[in-house]
């Protein structure tokens, strides 16, 4: 479609208007809520965390499938495995989905030479939480991105987009979209299933997958900060090239070992880094709950210092007495369709104006203009809604009320029926850390849910007090199979490895550890989980079982005789073997070497994996010599026999 000269001019106005709007947004990044006088341009604080692409040819509903790391966020739009007009970028709370969206907007506005946005004519970035009640995408663009461009109408926007050869749309935060999964035939859902803008590139950021998706939709996920990303952020946004200051922040992190893993979550690490640099006296934390409690107190102290002694008593009261806020947060999460923002007037009436103003000043609560549901087509009305700085803060305050709910509940399962622990894992972890008695009830509740045994690990690790207080729970969990699966979240894998370390450090036997082969890789004799976490050496583990993607835990097929010539060239001739991944000799030897470091290991097993033709027995002998192992029974592969790969005697 060729534009008239008038529309060409309006297209220029539209592009300029979009860039003005995005500049306001990307110039106002706030790493810590209370530092309102220290706003950053996104490009000054954005650091590349891990980004992975799903290798499945068709969409799956879980986080399963094989994933492979991308070199850069820029490859999300250029990698051939993501080459489709619809893609999902998933990430857990605090993993930087919105920050990534702003960085892409920065790239487009500033014509960054090596960005995939450089040749895009028009970029549309919409925050879906603002779009409740708005069915037309063109109207949403006008209201939220081009409100100041009076000469550009909704109809103009439609015609201009249709005329462009390259348009990218980013829909940020589907999990916060008021109309999510509602089947009300709005333009957002139409775009996702390609009933609208079939030739336009549409990307959705979200914590979970929308219910309706094209099976060809491609997926990427954010996996958080590794050590390099942490170092880069400290230098880029906190201390510059001051090596001593960088090392001091890192030292404070590693002195707080309970936070080392959780600080892979960018939001938490960012807050930690700024606080560790700004505060002279820094506490050693027992749990993530302890850290969050300390952080909230720092927010309030920062505000108190501004007013000296004039309002100290009032500030302290609102800091410690927040029951109404707790209840509002809990009510918002304890719904089939979560509520993450509230009408300002109604919210203020419930908590009180003084309380409200204090939490707005601190930055824990944020005001946002949205279109009123009573707006007419030609008479747009705006209203002010209030939300938490981040959903993690909503979960923090809701956890306080959850403690009360648990203590008074007659039927806990019925009371918590809308609270999905796998979506609201911090809510449960915080509640367990805030109150040990309520925590015990919640852990028992979690164990009654499918897959809840493993999730309960997250909450056990939040229990207050000495590690000895949770030894019984650790022993119980380790007495059964411990599974680390390809569909596990990064947080779940981190907590599982922490549990295993606690067990080994306290001489608790670990009965059996099951690993999905598709979710691990070997770097030497170190096993790296798909989340990037290294599996620690486990001196007290009895059995390790690595299974292919077709395996069911408990069914240990495939194994043993390596040296036996008659079995050396054996192959599966059935259809099932064609779907199995092939192990390399190097992986087998690395795995064997890892197993030898686990002093009490009795069995190493493979199942549902295609085995190599042969493995040199001398290779095993060399490993045994370096580990001072005297005797190992014969090791060979037979992919049909159901035997262990190795029985080891030290």
PEFENGI-V585948 format. One record per helix or strand of 2 or more residues. SS is the DSSP state (2 for helix, 1 for strand). FROM is the first residue (numbers start at 1). TO is the last residue. If there is no record, write none. Layout:
[[SS;FROM;TO] [SS;FROM;TO]]
This chain:
[[2;5;26] [2;42;45] [1;50;54] [1;67;69] [2;73;77] [2;80;82] [1;86;90] [2;97;109] [1;122;127] [2;128;130] [2;137;145] [2;154;163] [1;167;172] [2;174;176] [2;187;192] [1;201;206] [1;218;224] [2;227;239] [2;243;255] [2;257;260] [2;262;264] [2;266;278] [2;288;307] [2;312;320] [2;323;333] [1;341;343] [2;344;351] [2;353;362] [1;365;371] [1;382;388] [2;391;408] [2;412;415] [2;425;434] [2;436;447] [2;452;460] [2;467;478] [1;481;484] [2;490;505] [1;510;516] [2;517;519] [1;520;523] [1;526;529] [1;541;547] [1;561;562] [2;565;568] [2;575;578] [2;585;597] [1;603;607] [2;617;626] [1;631;632] [1;646;649]]
